[in-house]
Amino acid sequence: MGLIGGMARTAVVAGTATAVSNRVSRRQGNRWAEKDQQSADAADAEAYRQQQAYAQQQAYAPPPTQPAAAPAQEDMITQLQKLGELKAAGILTEEEFAAQKAKILGS
């Protein structure tokens, strides 16, 4: 085999080695990309589960309590003031005033 034959064989071997090496690199890169994608999918799924759990907690959380006594007391005071005005204007008698006052106060 001459010089050209040796060079041709070397070129074929080098080309084959390069092709094999590139294929192995690509396959390994695809495997890593697949693992990265699976990790990202798992992280996304976990984040979604956490969001759903939080939303569910918020849906079942009891509503904040409002002090109910203050508005009722203010309403009671307003009714008593109006009742007093009616008595002062002579529209209600003392007995009617006392009866309505007892009714408002719940006595």
Rosetta blueprint (number, residue, H / E / L):
1 M L
2 G L
3 L H
4 I H
5 G H
6 G H
7 M H
8 A H
9 R H
10 T H
11 A H
12 V H
13 V H
14 A H
15 G H
16 T H
17 A H
18 T H
19 A H
20 V H
21 S H
22 N H
23 R H
24 V H
25 S H
26 R H
27 R H
28 Q H
29 G H
30 N H
31 R H
32 W H
33 A H
34 E H
35 K H
36 D H
37 Q H
38 Q H
39 S H
40 A H
41 D H
42 A H
43 A H
44 D H
45 A H
46 E H
47 A H
48 Y H
49 R H
50 Q H
51 Q H
52 Q H
53 A H
54 Y H
55 A H
56 Q H
57 Q H
58 Q H
59 A H
60 Y H
61 A L
62 P L
63 P L
64 P L
65 T L
66 Q L
67 P L
68 A L
69 A H
70 A H
71 P H
72 A H
73 Q H
74 E H
75 D H
76 M H
77 I H
78 T H
79 Q H
80 L H
81 Q H
82 K H
83 L H
84 G H
85 E H
86 L H
87 K H
88 A H
89 A L
90 G L
91 I L
92 L L
93 T L
94 E H
95 E H
96 E H
97 F H
98 A H
99 A H
100 Q H
101 K H
102 A H
103 K H
104 I H
105 L H
106 G L
107 S L
